[in-house]
């Protein structure tokens, strides 16, 4: 039986690396990391969690399109 992948597991490598770096510095980023580990689907994330992910993963929100927010395009692996 294979393990179900969480949102954290599906993050693109550069996004995950930036989040891990932030998690070492900030407790709120560490909480976000564990939150992402507890969610199986992108649509389970709240707007606040998406905002924090953008902040702590060094993503540039102005480069993200509506599909990034709705489906995690260019943030998670498909």
N, CA, C, O and CB atoms as a CASP TS submission, in Angstrom:
PFRMAT TS
TARGET T0000
AUTHOR 0000-0000-0000
METHOD Language model
MODEL 1
PARENT N/A
ATOM      1  N   UNK     1       0.840  -1.179   0.000  1.00  0.00           N
ATOM      2  CA  UNK     1       0.000   0.000   0.000  1.00  0.00           C
ATOM      3  C   UNK     1       0.886   1.243   0.000  1.00  0.00           C
ATOM      4  O   UNK     1       1.790   1.377   0.825  1.00  0.00           O
ATOM      5  CB  UNK     1      -0.956  -0.002   1.217  1.00  0.00           C
ATOM      6  N   UNK     2       0.614   2.139  -0.930  1.00  0.00           N
ATOM      7  CA  UNK     2       1.444   3.334  -1.022  1.00  0.00           C
ATOM      8  C   UNK     2       0.896   4.451  -0.138  1.00  0.00           C
ATOM      9  O   UNK     2      -0.302   4.530   0.134  1.00  0.00           O
ATOM     10  CB  UNK     2       1.536   3.808  -2.474  1.00  0.00           C
ATOM     11  N   UNK     3       1.789   5.284   0.286  1.00  0.00           N
ATOM     12  CA  UNK     3       1.433   6.408   1.155  1.00  0.00           C
ATOM     13  C   UNK     3       0.772   7.502   0.313  1.00  0.00           C
ATOM     14  O   UNK     3       1.222   7.800  -0.793  1.00  0.00           O
ATOM     15  CB  UNK     3       2.693   6.964   1.896  1.00  0.00           C
ATOM     16  N   UNK     4      -0.282   8.089   0.836  1.00  0.00           N
ATOM     17  CA  UNK     4      -0.927   9.201   0.155  1.00  0.00           C
ATOM     18  C   UNK     4      -0.013  10.421   0.223  1.00  0.00           C
ATOM     19  O   UNK     4       0.564  10.712   1.270  1.00  0.00           O
ATOM     20  CB  UNK     4      -2.316   9.510   0.784  1.00  0.00           C
ATOM     21  N   UNK     5       0.115  11.121  -0.878  1.00  0.00           N
ATOM     22  CA  UNK     5       0.959  12.313  -0.911  1.00  0.00           C
ATOM     23  C   UNK     5       0.182  13.515  -0.407  1.00  0.00           C
ATOM     24  O   UNK     5      -0.977  13.727  -0.762  1.00  0.00           O
ATOM     25  CB  UNK     5       1.485  12.574  -2.333  1.00  0.00           C
ATOM     26  N   UNK     6       0.841  14.284   0.417  1.00  0.00           N
ATOM     27  CA  UNK     6       0.235  15.497   0.960  1.00  0.00           C
ATOM     28  C   UNK     6       0.580  16.685   0.066  1.00  0.00           C
ATOM     29  O   UNK     6       1.365  16.560  -0.874  1.00  0.00           O
ATOM     30  CB  UNK     6       0.712  15.751   2.415  1.00  0.00           C
ATOM     31  N   UNK     7      -0.007  17.820   0.366  1.00  0.00           N
ATOM     32  CA  UNK     7       0.326  19.037  -0.383  1.00  0.00           C
ATOM     33  C   UNK     7       1.819  19.316  -0.236  1.00  0.00           C
ATOM     34  O   UNK     7       2.477  19.700  -1.204  1.00  0.00           O
ATOM     35  CB  UNK     7      -0.518  20.258   0.117  1.00  0.00           C
ATOM     36  N   UNK     8       2.349  19.129   0.953  1.00  0.00           N
ATOM     37  CA  UNK     8       3.786  19.349   1.170  1.00  0.00           C
ATOM     38  C   UNK     8       4.624  18.427   0.286  1.00  0.00           C
ATOM     39  O   UNK     8       5.610  18.870  -0.302  1.00  0.00           O
ATOM     40  CB  UNK     8       4.145  19.126   2.651  1.00  0.00           C
ATOM     41  N   UNK     9       4.248  17.162   0.187  1.00  0.00           N
ATOM     42  CA  UNK     9       4.987  16.212  -0.646  1.00  0.00           C
ATOM     43  C   UNK     9       4.969  16.615  -2.115  1.00  0.00           C
ATOM     44  O   UNK     9       5.921  16.347  -2.848  1.00  0.00           O
ATOM     45  CB  UNK     9       4.409  14.813  -0.488  1.00  0.00           C
ATOM     46  N   UNK    10       3.885  17.260  -2.546  1.00  0.00           N
ATOM     47  CA  UNK    10       3.716  17.626  -3.952  1.00  0.00           C
ATOM     48  C   UNK    10       4.290  18.986  -4.321  1.00  0.00           C
ATOM     49  O   UNK    10       4.227  19.377  -5.487  1.00  0.00           O
ATOM     50  CB  UNK    10       2.273  17.606  -4.295  1.00  0.00           C
ATOM     51  N   UNK    11       4.847  19.714  -3.366  1.00  0.00           N
ATOM     52  CA  UNK    11       5.448  21.006  -3.687  1.00  0.00           C
ATOM     53  C   UNK    11       6.601  20.811  -4.668  1.00  0.00           C
ATOM     54  O   UNK    11       7.333  19.824  -4.600  1.00  0.00           O
ATOM     55  CB  UNK    11       5.941  21.717  -2.403  1.00  0.00           C
ATOM     56  N   UNK    12       6.745  21.762  -5.571  1.00  0.00           N
ATOM     57  CA  UNK    12       7.889  21.729  -6.473  1.00  0.00           C
ATOM     58  C   UNK    12       9.162  21.867  -5.649  1.00  0.00           C
ATOM     59  O   UNK    12       9.150  22.520  -4.606  1.00  0.00           O
ATOM     60  CB  UNK    12       7.795  22.855  -7.547  1.00  0.00           C
ATOM     61  N   UNK    13      10.262  21.262  -6.098  1.00  0.00           N
ATOM     62  CA  UNK    13      11.498  21.250  -5.292  1.00  0.00           C
ATOM     63  C   UNK    13      11.983  22.628  -4.845  1.00  0.00           C
ATOM     64  O   UNK    13      12.394  22.785  -3.695  1.00  0.00           O
ATOM     65  CB  UNK    13      12.588  20.591  -6.072  1.00  0.00           C
ATOM     66  N   UNK    14      11.945  23.624  -5.721  1.00  0.00           N
ATOM     67  CA  UNK    14      12.431  24.949  -5.322  1.00  0.00           C
ATOM     68  C   UNK    14      11.504  25.618  -4.315  1.00  0.00           C
ATOM     69  O   UNK    14      11.963  26.372  -3.457  1.00  0.00           O
ATOM     70  CB  UNK    14      12.587  25.840  -6.545  1.00  0.00           C
ATOM     71  N   UNK    15      10.215  25.351  -4.413  1.00  0.00           N
ATOM     72  CA  UNK    15       9.250  25.889  -3.449  1.00  0.00           C
ATOM     73  C   UNK    15       9.467  25.224  -2.086  1.00  0.00           C
ATOM     74  O   UNK    15       9.466  25.892  -1.052  1.00  0.00           O
ATOM     75  CB  UNK    15       7.784  25.665  -3.945  1.00  0.00           C
ATOM     76  N   UNK    16       9.651  23.910  -2.101  1.00  0.00           N
ATOM     77  CA  UNK    16       9.860  23.165  -0.854  1.00  0.00           C
ATOM     78  C   UNK    16      11.160  23.601  -0.171  1.00  0.00           C
ATOM     79  O   UNK    16      11.207  23.752   1.050  1.00  0.00           O
ATOM     80  CB  UNK    16       9.890  21.644  -1.133  1.00  0.00           C
ATOM     81  N   UNK    17      12.197  23.798  -0.955  1.00  0.00           N
ATOM     82  CA  UNK    17      13.484  24.201  -0.389  1.00  0.00           C
ATOM     83  C   UNK    17      13.383  25.575   0.275  1.00  0.00           C
ATOM     84  O   UNK    17      13.916  25.776   1.366  1.00  0.00           O
ATOM     85  CB  UNK    17      14.566  24.218  -1.481  1.00  0.00           C
ATOM     86  N   UNK    18      12.704  26.518  -0.377  1.00  0.00           N
ATOM     87  CA  UNK    18      12.544  27.855   0.196  1.00  0.00           C
ATOM     88  C   UNK    18      11.704  27.799   1.473  1.00  0.00           C
ATOM     89  O   UNK    18      11.993  28.509   2.436  1.00  0.00           O
ATOM     90  CB  UNK    18      11.894  28.807  -0.830  1.00  0.00           C
ATOM     91  N   UNK    19      10.672  26.965   1.485  1.00  0.00           N
ATOM     92  CA  UNK    19       9.840  26.816   2.680  1.00  0.00           C
ATOM     93  C   UNK    19      10.648  26.208   3.825  1.00  0.00           C
ATOM     94  O   UNK    19      10.524  26.646   4.968  1.00  0.00           O
ATOM     95  CB  UNK    19       8.606  25.941   2.375  1.00  0.00           C
ATOM     96  N   UNK    20      11.468  25.213   3.530  1.00  0.00           N
ATOM     97  CA  UNK    20      12.302  24.598   4.568  1.00  0.00           C
ATOM     98  C   UNK    20      13.282  25.606   5.162  1.00  0.00           C
ATOM     99  O   UNK    20      13.522  25.611   6.369  1.00  0.00           O
ATOM    100  CB  UNK    20      13.068  23.399   3.995  1.00  0.00           C
ATOM    101  N   UNK    21      13.837  26.447   4.322  1.00  0.00           N
ATOM    102  CA  UNK    21      14.753  27.486   4.795  1.00  0.00           C
ATOM    103  C   UNK    21      14.033  28.452   5.726  1.00  0.00           C
ATOM    104  O   UNK    21      14.554  28.821   6.779  1.00  0.00           O
ATOM    105  CB  UNK    21      15.365  28.251   3.608  1.00  0.00           C
ATOM    106  N   UNK    22      12.832  28.857   5.330  1.00  0.00           N
ATOM    107  CA  UNK    22      12.038  29.767   6.167  1.00  0.00           C
ATOM    108  C   UNK    22      11.609  29.100   7.474  1.00  0.00           C
ATOM    109  O   UNK    22      11.536  29.751   8.517  1.00  0.00           O
ATOM    110  CB  UNK    22      10.802  30.249   5.400  1.00  0.00           C
ATOM    111  N   UNK    23      11.326  27.800   7.409  1.00  0.00           N
ATOM    112  CA  UNK    23      10.889  27.076   8.608  1.00  0.00           C
ATOM    113  C   UNK    23      11.984  27.018   9.667  1.00  0.00           C
ATOM    114  O   UNK    23      11.692  26.926  10.859  1.00  0.00           O
ATOM    115  CB  UNK    23      10.456  25.660   8.239  1.00  0.00           C
ATOM    116  N   UNK    24      13.233  27.073   9.239  1.00  0.00           N
ATOM    117  CA  UNK    24      14.339  27.093  10.203  1.00  0.00           C
ATOM    118  C   UNK    24      14.426  28.438  10.916  1.00  0.00           C
ATOM    119  O   UNK    24      14.922  28.523  12.040  1.00  0.00           O
ATOM    120  CB  UNK    24      15.667  26.788   9.499  1.00  0.00           C
ATOM    121  N   UNK    25      13.942  29.486  10.257  1.00  0.00           N
ATOM    122  CA  UNK    25      14.030  30.841  10.815  1.00  0.00           C
ATOM    123  C   UNK    25      12.788  31.262  11.584  1.00  0.00           C
ATOM    124  O   UNK    25      12.888  31.930  12.613  1.00  0.00           O
ATOM    125  CB  UNK    25      14.280  31.827   9.714  1.00  0.00           C
ATOM    126  N   UNK    26      11.611  30.870  11.085  1.00  0.00           N
ATOM    127  CA  UNK    26      10.350  31.402  11.617  1.00  0.00           C
ATOM    128  C   UNK    26       9.434  30.275  12.083  1.00  0.00           C
ATOM    129  O   UNK    26       9.228  29.292  11.372  1.00  0.00           O
ATOM    130  CB  UNK    26       9.635  32.256  10.555  1.00  0.00           C
ATOM    131  N   UNK    27       8.894  30.432  13.274  1.00  0.00           N
ATOM    132  CA  UNK    27       7.988  29.412  13.798  1.00  0.00           C
ATOM    133  C   UNK    27       6.687  29.347  13.005  1.00  0.00           C
ATOM    134  O   UNK    27       6.098  28.274  12.877  1.00  0.00           O
ATOM    135  CB  UNK    27       7.686  29.683  15.266  1.00  0.00           C
ATOM    136  N   UNK    28       6.232  30.470  12.474  1.00  0.00           N
ATOM    137  CA  UNK    28       5.001  30.453  11.677  1.00  0.00           C
ATOM    138  C   UNK    28       5.197  29.694  10.367  1.00  0.00           C
ATOM    139  O   UNK    28       4.258  29.071   9.872  1.00  0.00           O
ATOM    140  CB  UNK    28       4.536  31.884  11.385  1.00  0.00           C
ATOM    141  N   UNK    29       6.380  29.737   9.809  1.00  0.00           N
ATOM    142  CA  UNK    29       6.672  28.958   8.611  1.00  0.00           C
ATOM    143  C   UNK    29       6.730  27.469   8.946  1.00  0.00           C
ATOM    144  O   UNK    29       6.329  26.629   8.140  1.00  0.00           O
ATOM    145  CB  UNK    29       7.998  29.418   7.978  1.00  0.00           C
ATOM    146  N   UNK    30       7.227  27.152  10.129  1.00  0.00           N
ATOM    147  CA  UNK    30       7.251  25.758  10.569  1.00  0.00           C
ATOM    148  C   UNK    30       5.832  25.224  10.747  1.00  0.00           C
ATOM    149  O   UNK    30       5.538  24.090  10.369  1.00  0.00           O
ATOM    150  CB  UNK    30       8.040  25.621  11.884  1.00  0.00           C
ATOM    151  N   UNK    31       4.950  26.051  11.327  1.00  0.00           N
ATOM    152  CA  UNK    31       3.546  25.647  11.462  1.00  0.00           C
ATOM    153  C   UNK    31       2.907  25.430  10.095  1.00  0.00           C
ATOM    154  O   UNK    31       2.148  24.480   9.907  1.00  0.00           O
ATOM    155  CB  UNK    31       2.754  26.703  12.251  1.00  0.00           C
ATOM    156  N   UNK    32       3.209  26.298   9.153  1.00  0.00           N
ATOM    157  CA  UNK    32       2.679  26.151   7.799  1.00  0.00           C
ATOM    158  C   UNK    32       3.150  24.838   7.188  1.00  0.00           C
ATOM    159  O   UNK    32       2.372  24.140   6.537  1.00  0.00           O
ATOM    160  CB  UNK    32       3.108  27.337   6.914  1.00  0.00           C
ATOM    161  N   UNK    33       4.402  24.504   7.391  1.00  0.00           N
ATOM    162  CA  UNK    33       4.952  23.248   6.868  1.00  0.00           C
ATOM    163  C   UNK    33       4.155  22.059   7.394  1.00  0.00           C
ATOM    164  O   UNK    33       3.798  21.162   6.630  1.00  0.00           O
ATOM    165  CB  UNK    33       6.444  23.103   7.250  1.00  0.00           C
ATOM    166  N   UNK    34       3.879  22.049   8.686  1.00  0.00           N
ATOM    167  CA  UNK    34       3.108  20.941   9.269  1.00  0.00           C
ATOM    168  C   UNK    34       1.652  20.965   8.809  1.00  0.00           C
ATOM    169  O   UNK    34       1.027  19.913   8.676  1.00  0.00           O
ATOM    170  CB  UNK    34       3.169  21.000  10.798  1.00  0.00           C
ATOM    171  N   UNK    35       1.117  22.144   8.570  1.00  0.00           N
ATOM    172  CA  UNK    35      -0.240  22.244   8.031  1.00  0.00           C
ATOM    173  C   UNK    35      -0.297  21.628   6.643  1.00  0.00           C
ATOM    174  O   UNK    35      -1.225  20.884   6.326  1.00  0.00           O
ATOM    175  CB  UNK    35      -0.705  23.714   7.985  1.00  0.00           C
ATOM    176  N   UNK    36       0.695  21.939   5.815  1.00  0.00           N
ATOM    177  CA  UNK    36       0.741  21.374   4.463  1.00  0.00           C
ATOM    178  C   UNK    36       0.930  19.858   4.497  1.00  0.00           C
ATOM    179  O   UNK    36       0.466  19.147   3.605  1.00  0.00           O
ATOM    180  CB  UNK    36       1.870  22.023   3.655  1.00  0.00           C
ATOM    181  N   UNK    37       1.607  19.377   5.520  1.00  0.00           N
ATOM    182  CA  UNK    37       1.790  17.931   5.673  1.00  0.00           C
ATOM    183  C   UNK    37       0.493  17.234   6.080  1.00  0.00           C
ATOM    184  O   UNK    37       0.361  16.021   5.920  1.00  0.00           O
ATOM    185  CB  UNK    37       2.876  17.645   6.706  1.00  0.00           C
ATOM    186  N   UNK    38      -0.459  17.997   6.603  1.00  0.00           N
ATOM    187  CA  UNK    38      -1.714  17.399   7.057  1.00  0.00           C
ATOM    188  C   UNK    38      -2.829  17.467   6.012  1.00  0.00           C
ATOM    189  O   UNK    38      -3.894  16.880   6.203  1.00  0.00           O
ATOM    190  CB  UNK    38      -2.171  18.082   8.317  1.00  0.00           C
ATOM    191  N   UNK    39      -2.591  18.171   4.925  1.00  0.00           N
ATOM    192  CA  UNK    39      -3.625  18.335   3.895  1.00  0.00           C
ATOM    193  C   UNK    39      -3.262  17.536   2.651  1.00  0.00           C
ATOM    194  O   UNK    39      -2.114  17.529   2.206  1.00  0.00           O
ATOM    195  CB  UNK    39      -3.809  19.827   3.535  1.00  0.00           C
ATOM    196  N   UNK    40      -4.268  16.865   2.103  1.00  0.00           N
ATOM    197  CA  UNK    40      -4.033  16.002   0.949  1.00  0.00           C
ATOM    198  C   UNK    40      -4.292  16.682  -0.392  1.00  0.00           C
ATOM    199  O   UNK    40      -3.730  16.289  -1.415  1.00  0.00           O
ATOM    200  CB  UNK    40      -4.889  14.787   1.057  1.00  0.00           C
ATOM    201  N   UNK    41      -5.139  17.691  -0.380  1.00  0.00           N
ATOM    202  CA  UNK    41      -5.509  18.331  -1.633  1.00  0.00           C
ATOM    203  C   UNK    41      -5.328  19.844  -1.552  1.00  0.00           C
ATOM    204  O   UNK    41      -5.511  20.451  -0.496  1.00  0.00           O
ATOM    205  CB  UNK    41      -6.953  17.991  -1.994  1.00  0.00           C
ATOM    206  N   UNK    42      -4.972  20.426  -2.662  1.00  0.00           N
ATOM    207  CA  UNK    42      -4.733  21.868  -2.743  1.00  0.00           C
ATOM    208  C   UNK    42      -5.947  22.668  -2.290  1.00  0.00           C
ATOM    209  O   UNK    42      -5.805  23.680  -1.603  1.00  0.00           O
ATOM    210  CB  UNK    42      -4.360  22.259  -4.165  1.00  0.00           C
ATOM    211  N   UNK    43      -7.141  22.218  -2.673  1.00  0.00           N
ATOM    212  CA  UNK    43      -8.350  22.985  -2.357  1.00  0.00           C
ATOM    213  C   UNK    43      -8.699  22.985  -0.863  1.00  0.00           C
ATOM    214  O   UNK    43      -9.648  23.657  -0.460  1.00  0.00           O
ATOM    215  CB  UNK    43      -9.517  22.433  -3.141  1.00  0.00           C
ATOM    216  N   UNK    44      -7.970  22.263  -0.057  1.00  0.00           N
ATOM    217  CA  UNK    44      -8.175  22.287   1.393  1.00  0.00           C
ATOM    218  C   UNK    44      -7.498  23.489   2.047  1.00  0.00           C
ATOM    219  O   UNK    44      -7.788  23.811   3.199  1.00  0.00           O
ATOM    220  CB  UNK    44      -7.650  21.000   2.016  1.00  0.00           C
ATOM    221  N   UNK    45      -6.605  24.149   1.327  1.00  0.00           N
ATOM    222  CA  UNK    45      -5.872  25.280   1.894  1.00  0.00           C
ATOM    223  C   UNK    45      -6.774  26.503   2.012  1.00  0.00           C
ATOM    224  O   UNK    45      -7.618  26.763   1.154  1.00  0.00           O
ATOM    225  CB  UNK    45      -4.641  25.610   1.037  1.00  0.00           C
ATOM    226  N   UNK    46      -6.574  27.235   3.084  1.00  0.00           N
ATOM    227  CA  UNK    46      -7.293  28.502   3.251  1.00  0.00           C
ATOM    228  C   UNK    46      -6.528  29.600   2.517  1.00  0.00           C
ATOM    229  O   UNK    46      -5.386  29.409   2.100  1.00  0.00           O
ATOM    230  CB  UNK    46      -7.465  28.860   4.768  1.00  0.00           C
ATOM    231  N   UNK    47      -7.168  30.732   2.372  1.00  0.00           N
ATOM    232  CA  UNK    47      -6.515  31.877   1.731  1.00  0.00           C
ATOM    233  C   UNK    47      -5.303  32.314   2.555  1.00  0.00           C
ATOM    234  O   UNK    47      -4.267  32.672   1.995  1.00  0.00           O
ATOM    235  CB  UNK    47      -7.512  33.055   1.563  1.00  0.00           C
ATOM    236  N   UNK    48      -5.433  32.287   3.867  1.00  0.00           N
ATOM    237  CA  UNK    48      -4.297  32.651   4.730  1.00  0.00           C
ATOM    238  C   UNK    48      -3.121  31.697   4.550  1.00  0.00           C
ATOM    239  O   UNK    48      -1.968  32.128   4.538  1.00  0.00           O
ATOM    240  CB  UNK    48      -4.729  32.664   6.198  1.00  0.00           C
ATOM    241  N   UNK    49      -3.406  30.406   4.411  1.00  0.00           N
ATOM    242  CA  UNK    49      -2.335  29.428   4.215  1.00  0.00           C
ATOM    243  C   UNK    49      -1.665  29.619   2.863  1.00  0.00           C
ATOM    244  O   UNK    49      -0.449  29.467   2.752  1.00  0.00           O
ATOM    245  CB  UNK    49      -2.882  28.000   4.334  1.00  0.00           C
ATOM    246  N   UNK    50      -2.435  29.950   1.836  1.00  0.00           N
ATOM    247  CA  UNK    50      -1.842  30.229   0.526  1.00  0.00           C
ATOM    248  C   UNK    50      -0.972  31.483   0.582  1.00  0.00           C
ATOM    249  O   UNK    50       0.115  31.527   0.006  1.00  0.00           O
ATOM    250  CB  UNK    50      -2.943  30.394  -0.540  1.00  0.00           C
ATOM    251  N   UNK    51      -1.469  32.496   1.283  1.00  0.00           N
ATOM    252  CA  UNK    51      -0.689  33.726   1.432  1.00  0.00           C
ATOM    253  C   UNK    51       0.642  33.430   2.123  1.00  0.00           C
ATOM    254  O   UNK    51       1.696  33.897   1.691  1.00  0.00           O
ATOM    255  CB  UNK    51      -1.486  34.784   2.231  1.00  0.00           C
ATOM    256  N   UNK    52       0.580  32.648   3.201  1.00  0.00           N
ATOM    257  CA  UNK    52       1.802  32.295   3.915  1.00  0.00           C
ATOM    258  C   UNK    52       2.740  31.471   3.049  1.00  0.00           C
ATOM    259  O   UNK    52       3.956  31.655   3.107  1.00  0.00           O
ATOM    260  CB  UNK    52       1.467  31.532   5.183  1.00  0.00           C
ATOM    261  N   UNK    53       2.198  30.572   2.252  1.00  0.00           N
ATOM    262  CA  UNK    53       3.024  29.765   1.361  1.00  0.00           C
ATOM    263  C   UNK    53       3.747  30.658   0.355  1.00  0.00           C
ATOM    264  O   UNK    53       4.932  30.464   0.086  1.00  0.00           O
ATOM    265  CB  UNK    53       2.165  28.715   0.628  1.00  0.00           C
ATOM    266  N   UNK    54       3.041  31.623  -0.190  1.00  0.00           N
ATOM    267  CA  UNK    54       3.666  32.561  -1.131  1.00  0.00           C
ATOM    268  C   UNK    54       4.765  33.353  -0.433  1.00  0.00           C
ATOM    269  O   UNK    54       5.843  33.560  -0.990  1.00  0.00           O
ATOM    270  CB  UNK    54       2.613  33.522  -1.729  1.00  0.00           C
ATOM    271  N   UNK    55       4.485  33.788   0.774  1.00  0.00           N
ATOM    272  CA  UNK    55       5.458  34.586   1.532  1.00  0.00           C
ATOM    273  C   UNK    55       6.699  33.773   1.886  1.00  0.00           C
ATOM    274  O   UNK    55       7.820  34.200   1.608  1.00  0.00           O
ATOM    275  CB  UNK    55       4.815  35.130   2.809  1.00  0.00           C
ATOM    276  N   UNK    56       6.510  32.617   2.492  1.00  0.00           N
ATOM    277  CA  UNK    56       7.644  31.843   3.002  1.00  0.00           C
ATOM    278  C   UNK    56       8.358  31.010   1.941  1.00  0.00           C
ATOM    279  O   UNK    56       9.429  30.463   2.202  1.00  0.00           O
ATOM    280  CB  UNK    56       7.176  30.941   4.094  1.00  0.00           C
ATOM    281  N   UNK    57       7.779  30.910   0.759  1.00  0.00           N
ATOM    282  CA  UNK    57       8.430  30.159  -0.323  1.00  0.00           C
ATOM    283  C   UNK    57       9.079  31.085  -1.335  1.00  0.00           C
ATOM    284  O   UNK    57       9.545  30.645  -2.386  1.00  0.00           O
ATOM    285  CB  UNK    57       7.421  29.258  -1.026  1.00  0.00           C
ATOM    286  N   UNK    58       9.107  32.356  -1.014  1.00  0.00           N
ATOM    287  CA  UNK    58       9.722  33.364  -1.885  1.00  0.00           C
ATOM    288  C   UNK    58       9.119  33.374  -3.287  1.00  0.00           C
ATOM    289  O   UNK    58       9.809  33.659  -4.267  1.00  0.00           O
ATOM    290  CB  UNK    58      11.214  33.122  -1.978  1.00  0.00           C
ATOM    291  N   UNK    59       7.823  33.060  -3.374  1.00  0.00           N
ATOM    292  CA  UNK    59       7.134  33.158  -4.657  1.00  0.00           C
ATOM    293  C   UNK    59       6.745  34.612  -4.878  1.00  0.00           C
ATOM    294  O   UNK    59       6.453  35.335  -3.925  1.00  0.00           O
ATOM    295  CB  UNK    59       5.879  32.225  -4.704  1.00  0.00           C
ATOM    296  N   UNK    60       6.741  35.032  -6.114  1.00  0.00           N
ATOM    297  CA  UNK    60       6.345  36.396  -6.440  1.00  0.00           C
ATOM    298  C   UNK    60       4.892  36.371  -6.876  1.00  0.00           C
ATOM    299  O   UNK    60       4.566  35.868  -7.951  1.00  0.00           O
ATOM    300  CB  UNK    60       7.257  37.010  -7.549  1.00  0.00           C
ATOM    301  N   UNK    61       4.026  36.912  -6.041  1.00  0.00           N
ATOM    302  CA  UNK    61       2.587  36.810  -6.291  1.00  0.00           C
ATOM    303  C   UNK    61       2.178  37.468  -7.601  1.00  0.00           C
ATOM    304  O   UNK    61       1.198  37.047  -8.217  1.00  0.00           O
ATOM    305  CB  UNK    61       1.817  37.436  -5.149  1.00  0.00           C
ATOM    306  N   UNK    62       2.893  38.472  -8.033  1.00  0.00           N
ATOM    307  CA  UNK    62       2.535  39.145  -9.279  1.00  0.00           C
ATOM    308  C   UNK    62       2.802  38.257 -10.493  1.00  0.00           C
ATOM    309  O   UNK    62       2.283  38.522 -11.577  1.00  0.00           O
ATOM    310  CB  UNK    62       3.308  40.454  -9.412  1.00  0.00           C
ATOM    311  N   UNK    63       3.600  37.217 -10.323  1.00  0.00           N
ATOM    312  CA  UNK    63       3.858  36.283 -11.425  1.00  0.00           C
ATOM    313  C   UNK    63       2.857  35.131 -11.465  1.00  0.00           C
ATOM    314  O   UNK    63       2.796  34.397 -12.452  1.00  0.00           O
ATOM    315  CB  UNK    63       5.265  35.727 -11.310  1.00  0.00           C
ATOM    316  N   UNK    64       2.085  34.971 -10.416  1.00  0.00           N
ATOM    317  CA  UNK    64       1.137  33.865 -10.340  1.00  0.00           C
ATOM    318  C   UNK    64      -0.168  34.242 -11.025  1.00  0.00           C
ATOM    319  O   UNK    64      -0.664  35.358 -10.871  1.00  0.00           O
ATOM    320  CB  UNK    64       0.880  33.468  -8.878  1.00  0.00           C
ATOM    321  N   UNK    65      -0.713  33.306 -11.776  1.00  0.00           N
ATOM    322  CA  UNK    65      -1.997  33.551 -12.427  1.00  0.00           C
ATOM    323  C   UNK    65      -3.116  32.926 -11.590  1.00  0.00           C
ATOM    324  O   UNK    65      -2.862  32.361 -10.526  1.00  0.00           O
ATOM    325  CB  UNK    65      -2.003  32.977 -13.875  1.00  0.00           C
ATOM    326  N   UNK    66      -4.324  33.030 -12.064  1.00  0.00           N
ATOM    327  CA  UNK    66      -5.468  32.522 -11.303  1.00  0.00           C
ATOM    328  C   UNK    66      -5.395  31.007 -11.110  1.00  0.00           C
ATOM    329  O   UNK    66      -5.893  30.491 -10.110  1.00  0.00           O
ATOM    330  CB  UNK    66      -6.773  32.892 -12.007  1.00  0.00           C
ATOM    331  N   UNK    67      -4.782  30.293 -12.049  1.00  0.00           N
ATOM    332  CA  UNK    67      -4.652  28.834 -11.912  1.00  0.00           C
ATOM    333  C   UNK    67      -3.710  28.454 -10.769  1.00  0.00           C
ATOM    334  O   UNK    67      -3.860  27.396 -10.158  1.00  0.00           O
ATOM    335  CB  UNK    67      -4.146  28.222 -13.224  1.00  0.00           C
ATOM    336  N   UNK    68      -2.756  29.310 -10.490  1.00  0.00           N
ATOM    337  CA  UNK    68      -1.861  29.047  -9.363  1.00  0.00           C
ATOM    338  C   UNK    68      -2.644  29.073  -8.058  1.00  0.00           C
ATOM    339  O   UNK    68      -2.431  28.237  -7.180  1.00  0.00           O
ATOM    340  CB  UNK    68      -0.714  30.079  -9.321  1.00  0.00           C
ATOM    341  N   UNK    69      -3.540  30.024  -7.939  1.00  0.00           N
ATOM    342  CA  UNK    69      -4.330  30.126  -6.713  1.00  0.00           C
ATOM    343  C   UNK    69      -5.394  29.042  -6.625  1.00  0.00           C
ATOM    344  O   UNK    69      -5.649  28.499  -5.550  1.00  0.00           O
ATOM    345  CB  UNK    69      -4.983  31.491  -6.626  1.00  0.00           C
ATOM    346  N   UNK    70      -6.012  28.731  -7.756  1.00  0.00           N
ATOM    347  CA  UNK    70      -7.099  27.745  -7.731  1.00  0.00           C
ATOM    348  C   UNK    70      -6.599  26.307  -7.722  1.00  0.00           C
ATOM    349  O   UNK    70      -7.193  25.452  -7.065  1.00  0.00           O
ATOM    350  CB  UNK    70      -8.002  27.949  -8.919  1.00  0.00           C
ATOM    351  N   UNK    71      -5.514  26.029  -8.444  1.00  0.00           N
ATOM    352  CA  UNK    71      -5.084  24.648  -8.627  1.00  0.00           C
ATOM    353  C   UNK    71      -3.620  24.378  -8.236  1.00  0.00           C
ATOM    354  O   UNK    71      -3.164  23.238  -8.336  1.00  0.00           O
ATOM    355  CB  UNK    71      -5.289  24.264 -10.054  1.00  0.00           C
ATOM    356  N   UNK    72      -2.893  25.384  -7.803  1.00  0.00           N
ATOM    357  CA  UNK    72      -1.509  25.197  -7.409  1.00  0.00           C
ATOM    358  C   UNK    72      -0.550  25.114  -8.576  1.00  0.00           C
ATOM    359  O   UNK    72       0.559  24.601  -8.423  1.00  0.00           O
ATOM    360  CB  UNK    72      -1.386  23.976  -6.592  1.00  0.00           C
ATOM    361  N   UNK    73      -0.948  25.605  -9.739  1.00  0.00           N
ATOM    362  CA  UNK    73      -0.088  25.566 -10.930  1.00  0.00           C
ATOM    363  C   UNK    73       1.226  26.289 -10.650  1.00  0.00           C
ATOM    364  O   UNK    73       1.227  27.395 -10.110  1.00  0.00           O
ATOM    365  CB  UNK    73      -0.806  26.206 -12.149  1.00  0.00           C
ATOM    366  N   UNK    74       2.326  25.675 -11.011  1.00  0.00           N
ATOM    367  CA  UNK    74       3.678  26.207 -10.788  1.00  0.00           C
ATOM    368  C   UNK    74       4.067  26.280  -9.310  1.00  0.00           C
ATOM    369  O   UNK    74       5.052  26.923  -8.948  1.00  0.00           O
ATOM    370  CB  UNK    74       3.786  27.584 -11.398  1.00  0.00           C
ATOM    371  N   UNK    75       3.277  25.611  -8.459  1.00  0.00           N
ATOM    372  CA  UNK    75       3.589  25.528  -7.032  1.00  0.00           C
ATOM    373  C   UNK    75       3.694  24.060  -6.609  1.00  0.00           C
ATOM    374  O   UNK    75       4.600  23.685  -5.864  1.00  0.00           O
ATOM    375  CB  UNK    75       2.510  26.264  -6.187  1.00  0.00           C
ATOM    376  N   UNK    76       2.764  23.238  -7.089  1.00  0.00           N
ATOM    377  CA  UNK    76       2.787  21.807  -6.776  1.00  0.00           C
ATOM    378  C   UNK    76       2.937  21.004  -8.058  1.00  0.00           C
ATOM    379  O   UNK    76       2.627  21.482  -9.150  1.00  0.00           O
ATOM    380  CB  UNK    76       1.504  21.383  -6.020  1.00  0.00           C
ATOM    381  N   UNK    77       3.416  19.783  -7.908  1.00  0.00           N
ATOM    382  CA  UNK    77       3.563  18.875  -9.044  1.00  0.00           C
ATOM    383  C   UNK    77       2.200  18.318  -9.416  1.00  0.00           C
ATOM    384  O   UNK    77       1.341  18.109  -8.559  1.00  0.00           O
ATOM    385  CB  UNK    77       4.555  17.725  -8.720  1.00  0.00           C
ATOM    386  N   UNK    78       2.024  18.090 -10.667  1.00  0.00           N
ATOM    387  CA  UNK    78       0.764  17.515 -11.159  1.00  0.00           C
ATOM    388  C   UNK    78       0.983  16.105 -11.593  1.00  0.00           C
ATOM    389  O   UNK    78       0.046  15.444 -12.040  1.00  0.00           O
ATOM    390  CB  UNK    78       0.190  18.333 -12.312  1.00  0.00           C
TER
END
